Amino acid sequence: MNLTAQIAKHFREVHFGGNWTCSNLRDNLADITWQQATISVHSFNTIAALVYHVNYYVSAVLKVLQGEVLEAKDEYSFDHPPIRSKEDWEALINKALTDAENFATLIEQLPERKLWETFQDEKYGIYYRNIHGIIEHTHYHLGQIALIKKMINTG
């Protein structure tokens, strides 16, 4: 297995399962209702906001992998559309998981040499750093989602 295939596998696992943490985004979101997804616990972000936030960066880098220019600003990364129904919630989850699969597929197709090239601008480092940053970022917020879910379910 080449490096880009291994990275794509690692990325898929945090979204769809099979990783050594035995935790993934899809399974953690599967039984969360739209009402639960929008509950504010303490001063934490809502689960819906975290899902949007994780996907915001996946979506931005996905566009770069598709040959587009990076257009993302941290200040907008939590500005999710309102979640007012089961359909709104399912649409957010479906977008996140669809983007994740498309992202993984494009990583698999990257020639390994691309990993060591500059990602859009030198200030962002190389492709490898950005792709692994997305994986680390997803794991970080997955942990938050799991904890918030547990808090909601235990009252």
Summary of the structure (lengths in Angstrom):
residues: 155
radius of gyration: 15.8
end to end distance: 45.3
largest distance: 49.9
contacts: 453
relative contact order: 0.20
helix: 68%
strand: 1%
